[in-house]
């Protein structure tokens, strides 16, 4: 049986994560990032996940991902239910960033459509 890693070409690959730093496709970021499922990485100028607005999640949901991951840094935080509800029909999961990175990679390797906001 042939076993090999599957890396979708249309998505970003997280090479390494540690508190305060994430490496994506060979580039190191020291601030929060958004992985939007199209293969682009955008830096996020919000101090924490609590600053996300309903419009942010609605925009993400419009691209029809299967799940939106929110990596909240070292400690888990939750979004206000009204904000999470803006992603109507799309699962929104909040978790510490280390767990969000692992979940993102797992879903990505399954070929699933996933967005991720990751606070370091």
N, C-alpha and C positions, 0 to 999 in steps of 0.2 A: 504494500500500500504506500503510495506516495503522499507524504505530508509536507506541505509547504505553507508559508505565510501568504495570505491573500491581502494585497493592498489595493483597494479601489483607487483608480487614477483620478477620480473626480473629487476626492475628499482629502483633507489635511491629515497628516500623520503626526501624532505626538511622539516625539523621540524620547523625551525625558521631562520629568516634573519633580520639583522640590519646592518647598515653601519659599515664595518670593521669586520664583523663576520657572519658566516653562520653555522647552525647546520644541518647535514645530517645524517640520520640514527643513531642519538645519539652521533655523533662525531662532535666536534666544530673545524672549520677551520677559520684561520685568514689571509688567502691569497687566491688568485684566484684559482678556481677549474674548472675541466672539468668533466661533467657528460656525459658519452658516450653511454648511453642507455643500456648497458649490466649489469648495477648494480654496476659498480665500480666508485670510485671517485679518480681522480688524481689531485694533486696540480699542478699549472701552474706557471712556473718561468718567466713569462713575465710581465713587469711592467704595460702594458695596452693592451686593445684590438687592438690598432693601430699596435702592434707588431706582430699580427697574420700574417702568411705567406700563400700564395696560397696552399702550400703543406699541411698545417694543415687542411684547408677546403676540399681539395681533399681527404685526408685520411678519414675525417669524412663522406664525401659524398659516399665513397666507401662502407660504411656499410649500406647504403640506408635508412637513417632516412627520415622522412617526412619533418622535419624542423630542422634547426640549429639556436639556440637562442644565441645571444651574449649579455650578461649583462655587460654594460660598466662602472659600478660604479654609482656614484651619478648623473652624467650628461650623457645624450645621446651623443654618438659619432657614426660616420659611418665608415665602412671599405671602403677602396679604391675599386671602382667598379671592377677592374681587380682581386683583391683578392677574392671578393665575387663571381665572375664568375667562380672561380675554383671549386665551389660546384655544377657544372652543373647538372641541373635537381632537385635540392633540394632548398627549400626556405631558405634564410638566413635573419634573422630579428635582427636588432640592437636596443637595448632599454636600459633604466636605469636598473640596476640589480634588483631593487624591482619589476619592471614590468616583467622582465624576469622570476623571481621566480614564480610570480603569473601565468604567461603564461605556464611555465613548468609544474606546478602542474595541471593546467586545462587540458593540452594536455595529460599528463601522466594518469590522471583519466579517460580520454576518450579511453585509450589504444593505443594512437598514439606513434610512434617511434620518439623520440626527443633527440637531443644532446644539451648540453648547456655549454658554457664557461661563467663563472660568475666571474667578477672582483668585489672585495669588496671595 
